[in-house]
Amino acid sequence: MEVSVGPPVVSTHFDDEVVVCEPSGEMSSTREQGYFTADTRLVSGYRLKLGGERPILFNGAAPGHHCARFEFTNPVLIGGDGRPITEHSLHLRLDRSVGPGIHEDYDLTNQGREDVVLDLEVSIESDFADIFDVKARRRVRRGSIHSFWDDDKGRLTTRYVNGVFERSLVLEVANNDSPPAFANGGILFRIELAPARSWHCCVWWMPVIDGEERRVTRPCHQLLETDSEPEIARRRWVSQATNFETSNPGVTGSLRQAIDDLAGLRLHHHDKLAAGDPGNEDLDAWVPAAGIPWFVGLFGRDALTVSFQTLSVSPRFALGSLHALAALQADSYDDRRDMQPGKIEHEVRHGELAALHLIPHTPYYGTHEATTLYVLVAAWAWRWHGDREALDAVRPHVERALAWIDRDGDPDGDGLQEYRTRSPDGYYNQGWKDAGDAIVTSTGASATLPIALCEHQGLVVAAKRAWAEVVEIAYGDRRLAVRLRSEADRLAEVIEQRFWWEEQGTYYLGLDGDKRPIASVSSNPGHLLWQRVVDPDRAAQVVRRLMAQDMWSGWGIRTLSADHAAYDPFSYQRGSVWPHDNAIAAAGFRAYGFDDEATTVAAGIFDATSKFALQRPPELFAGLTRDAGSFPVQYLGANVPQAWSSGALVHLVATLLGLDADAQAGVVRLHPALPAWMSQVTLRQLRVGDASIDVRVVRRPDGSHGVEVLAGEGDLEVQIVN
């Protein structure tokens, strides 16, 4: 029996605009719902009435990432002329499309045998709450709100002002078959319909951000397809991305949904940042939002993670994030924002709290590994795109990132990467597990600052080794390459000496502020395997520990052992399961030859994905143990879609294929280990540099693999690694 798990809401989005509502289309200010743009909730309440009553909902759903449809009928009503209206004699359809602004189509049809007279009322409330307040469920109004109705234009303007911060929402009635009136905070239409006749009206929701009104451009009754530039760009990117076909229909469907979701997460307002050079028109280089609805912005760690996850989908995609983050790379010190020269930002926000400097997100730099990830992704992306000019453009930013790693990344000069916030409003934890209670000692207490996480050390090792290869091959700088490799090797030795936990057969989560081991069994050592810094003689122990019963839920590897004092399967990062974390662990397993364990992890994540609505893996889900009757339990408040969860599915399949590329040499390498549940994978228009191929990989009954090149364009050699 199929089970579909997901939040009981309808979520749609475009660029930085998001709508979260009930399946009926309604929104409530007491819930995490509304119409958000630029990190501000412009609409906090929405209610629809027909003849003074709530209509009866048939169904509501989102057929596309940017649009939703809601189908209604009527209860027994008393019409405006005093006559009864028979139950179910009216059909009301509401189509709601996002971007730019919102276009609503209201269509009411009289399916009965009598003339009807009734009112349709649309009530909309605006609280202009900052997204941080919404998420924290703080109902704080810091400014003033005023509404103005223009009867001649059928236009309602609601304006919020708090000092220099202003936001407005304009509601405009268009293409209406009867005139609107404004009363009791709602827009009212008197409708008279003969049998089999229909009534139509559009309502446009137009945000005014920094004095600029985002005019609705979508035509009436065009829910899905338009010829707008953003939609054309989205379809073009999807059509030119690598197409994955597998022998497992569930996996194929999940991958297609993931790629479509990534395309839908494009932040169009960051296109100029993503282009880098103002004259650059790289149509494949753009920036994804981190997740819907809470992380609709440029997040350094997330953007870079998605970049390496999807190199096999679109090799130039990573350049968008590299360019955008380069433009925001810090060039001075600002402790309030945890900013240091060369550091890559964590998060930038545009709401009231950021504009009035009540939070440090302008941008905020409180992430430790984003700067190191920048170096690693720049190196890995070059292997796929092979564009020397693009490499030259990011090289200065990589050099500044490397300088930060050696200077501020190691604040006391002892050779370890450590973090501690300097901001009174900064994040206590600055690894990917950045919840305030995520990094705990064996007793469950928060580890003291500064903290040296194990994977932050390994990431520096991997980044320096990767960049050493680039400077040696691309720039002929052997001296720098030797130095980077030597530094990486020394740090790798330190990891083995100071982080190895013999009793548990794994690595310590990290070292605390007193340089003492944080003795908590966690998923973090899986990153060390992916970074290829684990001593080969210890790899088997680490894999076994990660797949032990207290860590393996059956759906995935938990972030924290179920035997730990602080374990909570419903927490954000103390026992939950994160798809991207599992994909990284699976890649680490394969790096050391543990193919069976890698396929087990992949099977768990794809099985879980198949249970979620639309085959969309959420940001995270609960660490509950899987049994015969179970299904994955979504974390309350998880982002869906989440960019690096979508990217994780691609990362898993690329890992099982053993995909690697060398654009400079014109080579793509395959080292397949396909499982029986996915015995065939076909990649179409897989691009490396300027060349592309169609290639099929088949697992034979004896476990060996066959590889067939179906088509090709350009000069690209396929190498099979045994």
C-alpha positions in Angstrom: 0.0 0.0 0.0 1.4 3.4 -0.9 1.8 6.0 1.9 2.3 9.6 1.0 3.8 11.7 3.8 4.1 15.4 3.9 2.9 18.6 5.6 -0.8 19.4 5.3 -0.2 22.6 3.4 0.1 23.8 -0.2 3.4 25.5 -0.9 4.3 27.5 -4.1 7.2 29.8 -5.0 9.0 31.9 -7.5 12.3 33.7 -7.0 12.1 35.1 -3.5 8.3 34.9 -3.3 6.6 32.1 -1.4 3.0 31.2 -0.6 2.2 28.7 2.2 -1.5 28.0 2.7 -4.1 25.4 3.7 -5.3 22.9 1.1 -8.3 25.3 0.9 -6.1 28.3 0.0 -6.7 29.9 3.3 -3.9 31.4 5.4 -3.8 32.1 9.1 -1.5 34.5 11.0 -1.4 32.1 13.9 0.4 29.5 11.7 3.5 29.5 9.7 1.6 30.5 6.6 1.2 33.5 4.3 2.6 35.2 1.3 6.3 36.0 1.8 8.7 38.1 -0.3 12.0 39.7 0.5 11.8 37.9 3.9 8.6 39.7 4.8 5.1 38.3 5.2 3.0 40.6 3.1 -0.2 38.5 3.6 -0.8 36.9 6.9 -4.5 35.9 6.5 -6.7 34.9 3.6 -10.3 34.0 3.7 -12.8 33.3 0.9 -16.6 33.4 1.4 -19.4 32.5 -1.0 -22.8 33.9 0.0 -21.5 34.7 3.4 -20.3 31.1 4.0 -17.0 29.2 3.5 -17.3 27.2 0.3 -16.9 23.5 0.4 -13.5 22.3 -0.7 -13.2 19.5 -3.2 -9.4 19.5 -3.5 -6.5 21.9 -3.5 -3.1 21.1 -5.0 0.0 22.5 -6.6 0.5 21.3 -10.2 3.7 23.3 -10.5 6.2 24.8 -8.2 4.8 28.3 -8.9 1.0 27.6 -9.0 -1.9 26.0 -7.2 -5.5 25.2 -8.0 -8.4 25.0 -5.5 -11.8 23.5 -6.5 -14.9 24.3 -4.4 -18.7 24.0 -4.4 -21.3 25.6 -2.2 -23.3 24.6 0.9 -27.0 25.5 1.1 -27.1 29.3 0.8 -29.6 32.1 1.0 -29.0 34.3 -2.1 -28.8 38.0 -2.2 -32.3 38.1 -3.5 -33.6 36.0 -0.5 -34.0 32.8 -2.5 -32.3 29.6 -1.4 -29.4 28.3 -3.5 -29.2 24.5 -3.7 -26.2 22.7 -2.2 -23.5 21.8 -4.8 -25.1 23.8 -7.5 -22.2 26.1 -7.9 -18.6 25.4 -9.0 -15.9 27.8 -7.8 -12.3 27.5 -9.1 -9.5 29.5 -7.7 -6.1 29.5 -9.6 -3.2 31.1 -7.9 0.1 31.7 -9.7 3.2 33.2 -8.1 5.8 35.4 -9.8 6.2 38.2 -10.1 3.5 39.0 -7.6 0.4 36.8 -7.5 -2.2 36.4 -10.1 -5.5 34.9 -8.9 -8.2 33.8 -11.3 -11.7 33.3 -9.8 -14.2 31.5 -11.9 -17.7 30.8 -10.7 -20.2 28.7 -12.7 -23.9 28.1 -12.0 -24.4 24.4 -12.5 -28.0 24.6 -11.2 -31.3 25.2 -12.9 -32.2 28.6 -11.3 -30.8 32.1 -11.5 -28.7 32.9 -8.5 -27.7 36.2 -6.8 -24.9 36.1 -4.3 -21.8 37.8 -3.0 -18.2 36.5 -3.3 -15.9 38.0 -0.6 -12.1 37.9 -0.6 -10.6 39.0 2.8 -6.8 39.5 3.1 -4.8 40.6 6.2 -1.3 41.9 6.2 1.0 41.9 9.2 4.3 42.5 7.4 6.1 40.3 9.9 9.8 39.5 9.4 10.3 35.9 8.5 12.4 35.4 11.7 9.5 36.5 13.8 7.1 34.2 11.9 9.4 31.2 12.3 9.8 32.0 16.0 6.1 32.6 16.4 6.7 36.1 17.7 3.8 38.4 17.0 5.6 41.8 17.1 4.5 44.9 15.2 7.3 47.4 15.3 5.8 49.9 12.8 2.4 51.2 11.6 0.0 49.8 9.0 -2.4 51.8 6.8 -4.8 50.7 4.0 -6.2 52.8 1.2 -9.0 51.8 -1.2 -9.2 53.4 -4.6 -12.8 52.8 -5.7 -12.2 54.1 -9.3 -9.3 51.7 -9.9 -10.5 48.8 -7.8 -7.2 49.0 -5.9 -6.4 48.4 -2.3 -2.9 49.5 -1.0 -1.7 48.4 2.4 1.5 50.1 3.6 3.8 49.3 6.5 6.4 51.8 7.8 9.0 51.5 10.5 11.5 54.3 10.2 13.5 53.8 7.0 11.9 50.3 6.4 8.8 50.3 4.1 6.9 47.6 2.5 3.5 47.7 0.7 1.0 45.3 -0.9 -1.2 46.4 -3.7 -4.4 44.3 -4.4 -5.8 45.2 -7.8 -9.0 43.9 -9.4 -8.8 43.2 -13.1 -10.9 41.6 -15.9 -13.9 41.5 -13.5 -17.4 40.7 -14.7 -18.9 42.8 -11.8 -17.6 45.8 -9.9 -15.8 45.4 -6.6 -16.6 47.1 -3.4 -14.4 47.4 -0.2 -16.1 46.7 3.1 -15.2 45.1 6.5 -11.6 44.6 5.3 -12.6 42.6 2.3 -13.2 43.0 -1.4 -16.8 42.1 -2.2 -18.4 41.2 -5.6 -22.2 41.0 -6.2 -22.7 38.2 -8.7 -25.8 37.4 -10.8 -25.7 34.2 -12.8 -28.2 32.4 -15.0 -28.0 28.6 -15.3 -24.8 27.4 -17.1 -23.3 30.9 -17.1 -19.9 31.8 -15.6 -18.4 34.8 -13.8 -14.7 35.7 -13.8 -12.4 38.0 -12.0 -8.7 38.5 -11.5 -7.1 39.7 -8.3 -3.5 40.7 -8.5 -1.3 40.8 -5.4 1.7 43.2 -6.1 4.4 43.7 -3.5 6.2 47.0 -3.3 9.8 46.4 -2.3 12.2 49.3 -1.8 9.8 51.5 -3.7 9.5 49.2 -6.7 6.2 47.6 -7.5 6.4 44.1 -8.9 3.7 44.2 -11.5 1.8 41.0 -12.3 2.6 39.9 -15.9 1.0 36.5 -16.1 -2.1 36.4 -18.3 -5.5 35.0 -17.2 -6.1 31.3 -17.2 -2.4 30.4 -17.8 -1.7 28.4 -14.7 1.3 26.3 -15.9 2.9 27.5 -19.1 3.9 31.0 -19.9 6.5 32.6 -22.2 8.0 34.8 -19.5 11.8 35.0 -19.5 12.1 33.2 -16.1 9.9 30.3 -17.3 11.8 30.0 -20.6 15.1 30.0 -18.7 13.8 27.3 -16.3 12.6 25.0 -19.1 15.9 25.6 -21.0 18.0 24.6 -18.1 16.0 21.5 -17.4 16.0 20.5 -21.0 19.8 20.8 -21.2 20.6 19.2 -17.9 21.7 15.6 -17.8 18.7 13.3 -18.1 18.7 10.3 -15.7 16.9 7.1 -16.7 17.1 4.1 -14.5 15.6 0.6 -14.4 13.9 1.7 -11.1 10.8 3.9 -12.0 10.7 5.3 -8.4 14.3 6.4 -8.6 13.8 7.9 -12.1 10.8 9.8 -11.0 12.5 11.1 -7.9 15.5 12.3 -9.9 13.3 14.1 -12.4 11.4 15.8 -9.6 14.7 16.8 -7.9 16.0 18.4 -11.0 12.8 20.2 -11.7 12.7 21.4 -8.0 16.3 22.7 -8.3 15.3 24.7 -11.4 12.3 26.1 -9.6 14.5 27.3 -6.7 16.3 29.8 -8.9 16.8 33.2 -7.4 16.3 35.4 -10.4 17.1 38.6 -8.5 20.6 37.2 -8.0 21.2 36.6 -11.7 23.6 39.5 -11.9 25.7 38.3 -9.0 25.7 34.8 -10.5 27.0 36.1 -13.9 30.1 37.5 -12.3 31.4 39.6 -15.1 28.6 42.1 -16.2 29.2 41.1 -19.8 28.9 37.4 -19.0 25.8 35.6 -20.4 26.3 32.1 -19.0 22.8 30.8 -19.1 23.7 27.8 -16.9 25.2 29.8 -14.1 22.7 30.8 -11.5 22.0 30.7 -7.8 19.4 28.4 -6.0 17.5 29.3 -2.9 18.4 27.0 0.0 14.9 25.9 0.7 11.2 26.7 0.9 9.8 28.4 2.8 12.4 29.4 5.4 15.7 29.6 3.5 14.7 31.7 0.4 18.0 33.4 0.0 21.7 32.9 -0.9 23.2 30.6 1.7 26.9 30.0 1.2 27.1 26.5 2.6 23.9 25.3 0.9 24.7 26.8 -2.5 28.2 25.3 -2.5 26.9 21.9 -1.4 24.3 21.8 -4.1 27.1 22.8 -6.5 29.3 19.8 -5.9 26.2 17.5 -5.7 25.1 18.4 -9.2 28.3 18.7 -11.2 27.1 15.7 -13.3 23.8 17.5 -14.0 25.2 20.8 -15.3 28.9 21.4 -15.0 28.6 25.2 -15.2 25.8 25.4 -12.6 28.4 25.7 -9.8 29.8 28.9 -11.4 26.7 30.8 -10.5 27.2 30.2 -6.8 31.0 30.7 -7.0 30.5 34.1 -8.7 27.7 35.3 -6.4 29.6 34.3 -3.2 32.7 35.9 -4.6 30.9 39.2 -4.9 30.0 39.0 -1.2 33.3 37.7 0.1 34.4 39.6 3.2 37.2 42.2 2.9 37.3 43.5 6.5 36.5 42.6 10.1 33.1 43.1 11.6 32.6 41.0 14.8 28.9 41.7 14.9 28.5 39.8 11.6 31.3 37.3 12.4 33.0 38.7 9.3 36.7 38.4 8.5 38.7 39.1 5.4 38.3 36.3 2.8 35.4 34.6 4.5 32.4 33.4 2.5 29.0 34.5 3.7 26.5 32.2 5.4 23.3 34.0 4.8 21.9 37.3 3.6 18.4 38.6 4.5 16.3 41.6 3.3 13.5 41.8 5.9 12.8 44.4 8.6 15.1 43.0 11.2 18.1 43.0 8.8 17.2 46.4 7.3 17.2 47.9 10.8 20.3 46.0 11.9 18.4 44.1 14.6 20.0 40.9 13.2 23.5 40.6 11.6 22.3 39.1 8.3 23.4 41.8 6.0 25.1 39.4 5.1 26.1 37.3 8.1 29.3 35.2 7.9 28.8 32.7 10.8 29.6 29.6 8.9 33.1 28.0 9.2 33.1 25.5 6.4 31.6 27.6 3.6 35.0 29.3 3.0 36.8 25.9 2.7 34.0 24.5 0.6 34.5 27.5 -1.8 38.0 26.3 -2.5 37.0 22.7 -2.9 34.0 23.4 -5.2 36.1 25.8 -7.4 38.6 23.0 -7.9 36.1 20.2 -8.5 33.9 22.4 -10.8 36.9 23.1 -13.0 37.3 19.4 -13.5 33.9 19.4 -15.1 33.6 22.7 -17.0 37.3 23.0 -18.0 36.9 26.7 -18.7 40.2 28.5 -18.0 38.6 32.0 -18.1 36.0 30.9 -15.5 38.8 29.4 -13.4 40.9 32.6 -13.6 37.8 34.6 -12.4 37.5 32.7 -9.2 41.2 32.1 -8.5 41.7 35.4 -6.5 38.7 34.5 -4.3 40.1 31.0 -3.7 43.4 32.5 -2.7 41.7 34.9 -0.3 39.7 31.9 1.1 42.9 29.9 1.6 44.4 32.9 3.5 41.4 33.0 5.8 41.7 29.2 6.5 45.3 29.7 7.7 44.7 32.9 9.5 41.2 33.3 11.1 40.1 29.7 10.5 42.9 28.7 12.9 42.6 31.6 15.5 45.2 30.4 18.0 47.6 29.0 15.4 47.7 25.5 16.7 46.9 24.0 13.3 43.2 23.2 14.0 40.2 24.8 12.4 38.0 26.2 15.2 34.9 28.4 15.4 33.4 30.7 17.9 31.0 33.5 17.4 32.0 37.0 18.1 28.6 38.4 17.5 26.1 38.9 20.3 23.4 37.7 17.9 25.6 35.1 16.1 25.2 31.4 15.8 26.7 29.4 18.6 27.4 26.5 16.3 28.9 27.2 12.9 29.2 23.8 11.2 26.5 22.4 9.0 24.9 21.2 12.3 24.3 24.8 13.3 21.4 24.4 15.8 22.3 25.8 19.2 22.0 22.3 20.8 23.6 20.3 17.9 27.1 19.8 19.2 26.9 18.1 22.6 29.3 16.3 25.0 28.7 12.8 26.2 26.4 14.1 29.0 24.2 16.1 26.5 25.6 19.5 27.5 26.6 21.9 24.8 30.3 21.7 24.0 32.2 24.8 25.0 33.6 27.3 22.4 35.8 27.4 20.4 34.9 24.1 18.8 37.1 22.1 16.3 34.8 19.8 14.4 36.4 16.7 12.9 35.0 17.3 9.4 36.2 20.9 9.3 39.7 19.6 9.6 39.1 17.0 6.9 37.5 19.6 4.6 40.7 21.7 4.7 42.7 18.6 3.8 40.5 17.8 0.8 40.3 21.5 -0.3 44.1 22.0 -0.2 44.8 18.8 -2.1 42.2 19.6 -4.7 43.5 23.1 -5.3 47.1 21.9 -5.4 46.1 19.8 -8.4 44.6 22.9 -10.0 47.5 25.2 -9.5 49.9 22.5 -10.7 48.1 21.5 -13.9 46.4 24.8 -14.8 49.0 27.3 -13.7 52.2 25.2 -13.5 52.9 26.4 -9.9 54.5 23.3 -8.6 56.0 25.1 -5.5 52.5 26.1 -4.3 51.1 22.7 -5.0 53.9 21.0 -2.9 53.2 23.4 -0.1 49.5 22.9 -0.1 49.9 19.1 -0.2 52.4 19.2 2.7 50.0 21.3 4.8 47.2 18.9 4.0 49.2 15.9 4.9 50.3 17.4 8.3 46.6 18.2 9.1 45.6 14.6 8.1 48.1 13.3 10.6 46.7 15.6 13.3 43.2 14.2 12.6 44.5 10.6 13.2 46.4 11.6 16.3 43.9 13.9 18.0 40.4 12.8 16.7 40.6 9.0 16.6 38.4 7.3 19.2 39.7 3.8 19.6 37.0 2.7 22.1 34.2 3.4 19.6 36.1 2.7 16.4 35.3 6.1 14.9 36.4 9.7 15.2 35.4 12.1 17.9 32.8 14.6 16.9 35.3 17.3 17.6 37.4 19.0 20.3 35.9 21.5 22.7 37.2 24.9 24.0 39.7 23.1 26.3 40.9 20.9 23.4 39.2 17.9 25.0 37.5 15.3 22.8 33.8 15.6 22.3 32.9 12.0 23.0 29.7 11.7 21.0 29.0 9.2 18.3 27.7 11.1 15.3 27.4 11.1 11.6 30.2 13.6 11.2 33.0 11.0 10.6 31.1 10.1 7.4 32.3 13.4 6.0 35.9 12.4 6.8 35.5 9.3 4.6 34.0 11.5 1.8 37.0 13.8 2.2 39.3 10.8 1.8 41.3 11.7 4.9 40.7 8.5 7.0 43.5 6.1 7.4 42.6 3.1 5.2 43.3 0.8 8.1 40.6 2.5 10.1 38.0 3.0 7.4 36.2 -0.4 8.0 35.7 0.5 11.6 34.2 3.8 10.8 31.8 2.3 8.3 30.7 -0.4 10.7 30.1 2.3 13.4 28.0 4.4 11.2 25.9 1.4 10.1 25.5 0.1 13.7 21.9 -0.2 15.0 22.1 3.0 17.1 23.2 5.0 14.1 21.3 3.3 11.2 17.5 3.9 11.4 16.6 1.8 8.4 15.8 5.0 6.4 19.2 6.6 6.9 22.1 7.4 9.2 21.2 9.4 12.2 23.0 12.6 13.0 23.5 11.4 16.6 23.6 7.9 18.2 20.3 6.7 19.6 22.2 5.6 22.6 23.4 9.2 23.4 22.0 11.1 26.4 20.9 13.9 24.1 19.3 11.8 21.4 15.9 13.0 20.2 14.6 11.5 16.9 12.4 14.6 16.4 15.1 17.2 17.0 16.7 19.2 14.3 20.2 17.7 14.5 20.4 15.3 17.5 19.2 12.1 16.0 17.3 13.1 12.9 18.2 11.9 9.4 19.3 14.4 6.7 19.4 13.2 3.1 22.4 15.3 2.1 24.4 14.0 5.1 23.6 10.4 4.0 24.6 11.0 0.4 28.0 12.3 1.7 28.4 9.3 3.9 27.6 7.0 0.9 30.2 8.7 -1.2 32.7 8.2 1.6 31.8 4.5 1.8 32.5 4.1 -1.9 35.7 6.0 -1.7 37.1 3.3 0.6 35.5 0.3 -1.3 32.5 -0.3 0.9 30.0 -0.6 -2.0 27.4 -2.7 -0.3 27.1 -0.2 2.6 26.9 2.7 0.1 24.0 1.0 -1.8 22.2 0.3 1.5 22.3 4.0 2.4 21.1 4.9 -1.1 18.3 2.4 -0.9 17.2 3.9 2.5 17.1 7.5 1.2 15.3 6.5 -2.0 12.8 4.4 -0.1 12.1 7.3 2.2 11.8 9.7 -0.7 9.2 7.4 -2.3 7.0 7.9 0.7 7.0 11.7 0.7 4.5 13.7 -1.3 5.6 14.3 -4.9 8.7 12.2 -4.2 10.3 15.2 -2.7 12.8 14.5 0.1 12.5 17.1 2.9 15.3 19.0 4.5 15.3 16.3 7.2 13.1 13.7 8.9 12.8 11.9 12.2 15.4 9.3 13.3 12.7 6.7 14.2 13.6 3.1 13.6 12.1 1.6 10.5 9.8 -1.4 10.9 7.4 -3.3 8.7 4.6 -0.8 9.1 6.5 2.4 9.4 7.0 5.4 7.1 9.4 8.3 7.4 8.1 11.1 9.7 8.8 14.5 8.4 10.4 17.1 10.8 7.9 19.8 11.7 8.9 22.9 9.9 11.2 21.2 7.4 11.9 23.0 4.1 10.3 21.3 1.1 11.8 21.4 -1.4 15.3 21.8 0.1 18.1 22.3 -2.5 20.6 20.0 -1.0 18.1 17.3 -0.3 17.1 17.4 -4.0 20.8 17.5 -4.9 21.4 14.5 -2.6 19.5 12.2 -4.9 21.7 13.1 -7.8 24.8 12.8 -5.6 23.7 9.3 -4.6 23.3 8.1 -8.2 26.5 9.7 -9.3 28.2 8.0 -6.4 26.9 4.5 -7.4 28.1 5.2 -10.9 31.5 6.3 -9.7 31.3 9.4 -11.9 34.3 11.6 -12.3 35.5 14.0 -15.0 38.6 15.7 -16.3 37.5 18.3 -18.8 41.1 19.3 -19.6 42.0 15.8 -20.6 38.6 15.2 -22.3 37.8 12.2 -20.0 34.8 11.0 -18.1 35.4 8.1 -15.7 33.0 5.5 -14.4 33.5 3.1 -11.5 30.0 1.6 -11.2 28.6 -0.4 -8.3 24.9 -0.5 -9.2 22.6 -2.5 -6.9 20.1 -5.1 -8.0 17.3 -2.7 -7.3 18.7 -0.3 -9.9 20.6 -2.5 -12.3 20.6 0.0 -15.2 21.3 3.7 -15.5 21.3 5.7 -18.7 22.7 9.3 -18.8 21.7 11.4 -21.7 23.5 14.6 -22.6 26.1 14.2 -19.8 28.4 17.2 -20.4 32.0 17.5 -19.6 33.6 20.8 -20.9 32.2 21.4 -24.4 31.5 17.7 -25.1 28.6 15.5 -24.2 27.7 11.9 -24.4 24.8 9.5 -23.9 26.0 6.5 -21.9 24.3 3.4 -20.4 25.6 1.4 -17.5 24.2 -2.1 -16.8 24.8 -4.4 -13.9 25.1 -8.0 -15.1 23.8 -11.0 -13.2 27.2 -11.8 -11.9 27.7 -8.3 -10.4 30.0 -7.0 -13.1 29.1 -4.0 -15.2 28.9 -3.2 -18.9 29.1 0.3 -20.2 27.8 1.4 -23.6 28.3 4.8 -25.2 25.0 5.5 -27.1 25.9 8.9 -28.7 28.3 11.7 -28.4 29.2 15.2 -29.4 32.7 16.5 -29.2 35.9 14.8 -28.1 35.3 12.8 -24.9 36.8 9.6 -23.8 35.0 7.2 -21.5 37.3 5.3 -19.1 36.1 2.4 -17.0 37.8 2.1 -13.6 37.9 -1.4 -12.1 
